[in-house]
Amino acid sequence: MKLLAGAPSDLSNYYGTYEWDRYLFYRFRPGVEVPLTDALAPPGIRPRTRWVLRTNRAGFPGPYVAPGAHPGIYRILCMGDSSTFGWGVEPEDAYPERLRAELERRHPGARIEVVNMGVCGYSSFQGRILLKREGLAYQPDLITISYGSNDWSRVPEPFDEAYERNAGWTGAVRALLHHSRAYQVYAALLTRAVSGEWHERVKEAGVDRAETMPLNVGPEKSEANIRAMIRMSREAGAEPVVVTNCVRDQMAEPVDQAAEAERAPLVRTEDLLASWIPRVPRSTALSAPLARVISVYGKALVDEHPDLEVYLADGCHPNVVGHRILAEALADQVEASPSFRKFLHR
């Protein structure tokens, strides 16, 4: 589906929502509220795709939840990238929040908390670090793990090598310097200068620049990171569920292999949503969110591009219907877990 058009001007506001992080490289600023539109929607439709990127006081989407013990509450931690964050939809429409609502609908009176730690652009390496440094502090009963789509970018330095450097004394110095506005400006200028110098050298050598740069993570490390997150979850007493989003073909192999090797439940969103496309128009349960999609794109365009029933215009990120379907599938996984059955019969 090719609906690509010029990027909207409001997308430039998006890049101001991040701040530097010594261990994760970048993260969302707390308390962000930035209106955006779907960059890939046709220009005439784009104004109707407006949504608001919001973060809570911890810098994550959805309601704020305090870390620590949570007696009498079943807590789910959703780790992932932009699909988990809920790119293109309001926070209450993203699958983590829909998962909470669905479980509460199925089990009236049950106290459910879902912590959404999705960060747009995060790789499996960043997810592993985030889970270790912050995620496990929430003492979750179940953890969904959704990474892989951002593990194939070309970068000047692989993420694990950059992490090791930042974890050392030079990283501590940079952490202090980053509080200085003058240093931030200098660092940005230096990065652009070095990047430009690298580009010129490669250009003179007659080699495509992208092909000379390493992958930020790559397939072998991607599988290792996801396997590590599965093991970390279990060691902390939480049940892991692996979820794919925006990973197809070769990109899906490390995720599939990690789930299989660790014998973890796997929800393949791409297959799930594809199976639902013929059924969405006939589903009374999805009639309301589908009507919202049609109000944005128009019935003619949705009929011409059936993927719009479940995806945004990029054919990658779920829309409000896709998030609803994924949430219901994950609710099935939660209900089948020993920890949730024990919680219900406590």
N, C-alpha and C positions, 0 to 999 in steps of 0.2 A: 504494500500500500504506500503510494508516494504522495503524501500531502505536504511535503516539505516546502516551506516558504521562508521569507526573510525573518530573522529572529526579531521578536518584539523588543521595543526599547526598554520595557520594564524588566527584562531579564537581567539588565546590568545591575539592578538593585540586589539581585540574588547574591552576587559575589561579595557584597558587603555584609552578609549574614555570618561569615566565618571569622574565626580568630585562630591565631597560632597556638599549637599545643606541642610541648616538648616530646611527648611519647607517641601521640596519635597524628602528629604533623599539622592537623587542623581539626576544628570542631565548630559546631554552631554556637553562636553567642546566645546567652540566656535572654529570655524575654523579647525575642524577635517577633515582629509582626509586619510582614512584607507582602503586599498584593502582587500576584503574578498572573500570567495567562499562559496557555499551552503554546509553546514556541513552535510546534509543528502543525498546529491547526491552520486551515486556510485563512487568509487575512480577513475575509468577510465574516468569518465565524469566530475568530479569535476573541473579540471582546466578550462573547458569551461564555468563554471558558475560564473566566476569572475565578481564582481561588486565593487563599491567604496562607502563606507559609508562617507558621507560628511555632515558637519554642517556649517551654516552661522555664522556671527559674533554674533548672539544672541544665538547660540547653538541649532538651530533647522534646519530641512532639508529644501531644496528649497531656492528660492531667498529671500533675506532679505527684509522685509517690515517694515517701521517705524510705531510705534503705533501712535494713535491720529486720528484726523479728516481726512476725505478723500473725499472732495467734488467732485462730478461728477464721482465717482468710486464706483462700487458695490463690497463690500468686504465680503468674506467668510472666516470663521475661522474653520479649521479642527482640532478637538481635538481627540486624540486617542493614541493607543500604537504602537507596531511594524508594524502592517499592515498599519496604517495611515502614519507612518514614511516612509514606503516603504522598509521594510526589504527584501533583496535579489534582488532588482532592483535599477537602477539608479534613482536619484531624479526626473528627468524629466518624468520617467515612472510611478511614484507613482500616485494614484488616485487623490490627491489634485491638482497636477499640470496638470494632464490630464483633470480634471474637468474645470479648467480655460481655457485650450485650446479648449475644446469642446464647452463651452459657447461662446467663442469668434468666433468659427467657425459658430455657429448657429446665432450669432448676430453680424455681422461685424460692427466695429466701436464702439461697447460697450466697456467701460473700466472696466475690471474685475481684481480683485486681490484676490488671495487665499493664506492665511497664514497657513502653515502647522506647527502645534505645537505637532505633534506626537513624542512620546518618547518611545523607546523600553523598555518593561518591566513595564510600568506604570499601576497602578491599577486605578479603578474608584475613589478611595480616592485621589490619587495624581492628577488625572485629575480635580477633583473638586477644589482642592487647587490651581492648576495651572491656571484654568479658572478665579478664583476669584482674584488671585494676579497679573496675567500678561495678560491673554487672553482677558478680557473685555476691557483692555486699547486700544485694536485695534479698538474698536467701530464697530464691525462687523454688517452686515445686516442679516447674516444667520450663524448659527453655526452647524456643524456636530459633533456628540458625539459618539465615538466608543470605548467603554471599556467593560470589563467583563472577558476577557480571563486570566487576571493575578490576579483575585480576590480570587483565591482558593489556594494560596501557604501557606505552613506552615512556620511560623516564630517565633522567640523567643518572640516577642511582637507585638500585633496588631498595625496596622499603625496609627489608630486614637489615641491610647494611646501614641505611640512614638511621634506623632505630638504635643500633649499637653505638653509633657515633653520638647521637643525642643523649643516650643513657650515660655517657661518660662525663668527664669534668667540663669538656667544651660545651656540652649541651646545657649543663648547669649555668655556665656563664651566659649562653645565649638566652636562657630563660630569664635571667636577671635583666639582660639588655633589652629584651622584648617589651619590658615595661616602659622603655624610653621611646617616645614618638620619633625622635631623631634617628634612633637605630632602625626602627621599622621602615622609615623612608629610605635610609641608606641600604638596608638589606634588600628592599624591593628593587632599587636601582641597580644594585650589584647583581642580583639574580638575572635581571633583563640584560645587563651588559655581558655577563658570562654566557647566557643562553645565545645571545647574538653572535658572540665570538665563536662559540662552538658551531653554530649554524654556518658561519662564513668558512670555517676550516673544512667542514664536511662538503660544502658546496664546491670549494676549490678542488677537493679530492675527487669530485665527480661521483660521490656516493649519496644515495638518499639518506637524509638525516635520521628518519625514523628507524631505518634498518640497522643503524649503528648503535642505537640506544637499547639498554636491557629492558626486560619486562619488569614492571613494578613487583609482581609476585610470580606469575607463571604457573603452569599446570601442576608441576610436581609439588611446589610449595603450597599451592592452593589446596590440594588434597590433604597435605600434612597439616595445614592450619585448621581445616574443618574437622579433621580427625582429632586434633588437639582440643578443639572446643567441645566436641562430643565427650571426650574423656574427662575434661575439666568439669563439665556439667554433672556427669555421673559421680565423680569424686566428691562434689559438693552436695550430693544427695538430690539432684534434680534430674528429671527425665528429659533427654534431648529429642527434638523432632527437627529434621532437616527439611528445609523448604527451598525450592528453586524459584527464582524470579529473573526474567530477562537472560536466562542462560539456555542456549540451544546448541545442538550439534557438538562440536569440539569443546566448546566452553562448558558444556554440561558434564563432560566425562569426569573431571576431578571431583565434582559434587557427588555424582552417582557412585563413584568408586569409594569415596570416603564413607558414605552412608552404608554401603554394602559391607565394607571391611569392618566397620564398627557395629554392624547389625542395628542400625538406628532407623526408626521410621522415616520414610521419605515421602513428601508431598510434592509432586511435580506440577507446579502451577500451569506451565505451558500446556501440558496434556489435559489437565483438568479444565481449563478455560476453553480449549479447542473442542472438547467433548460437549461443552455447554452451549456453544454458539447456535446450533440448530434448535436447542430447547428453550433458549432465553425468551423468545417472543411468546411462547406458550405457557410460561411459568407465571402463575398468579402471584407468587411470593416475590418475584422480581419485577413486577409490572411498574411499581412506583419508581425504583431506581432507573429502569429502562426508559420510563417517560422523561426523566431528567436528562438522560443522554440524548434522546430524540429532540428535546427542546433546545439543545445546544447545536447539534449538527443537522437536524432536519431528517425526516424519515427517508427521503430520497437518497441522501448520502449514506445513511446507515444501511439501507438496503443494498446500495452499491458496494459498500465496504463492510461486510458483516463483522469483521474484527472490532469495529467500533462499538459493538454491543458489550464487549468485555474489556477492551483496551482503550487507552488514550490514542491520539493520532500517531504516536511513534510505534504502535504495535508491540510495545514492550511493557510499559507500566500499566497495571490494572486501573480501570476507571471505577466508578462507584459500584457498578454491577460486578465487575471482576473481584473487587475487594469483598463484596458480600458473599460471593461463591467460595472464595478462598477461606473466609472466616468460618463458614459452615463446615467445610472440609476439615479445617483444623479443630473445630469443636468436636467432630467425630473422633479425631485422634486423641484429644484431651479426655473425652469420656471413656476411651478404651484404655487409658493409662492406669496402672495400679495406684499411683498417688492420688488421682482424682477419685477413684472408687473408694479408697480408704478415707479420703476427706468427706465424702458424702455419708459414710457410715460411721463417722467418728462418734 
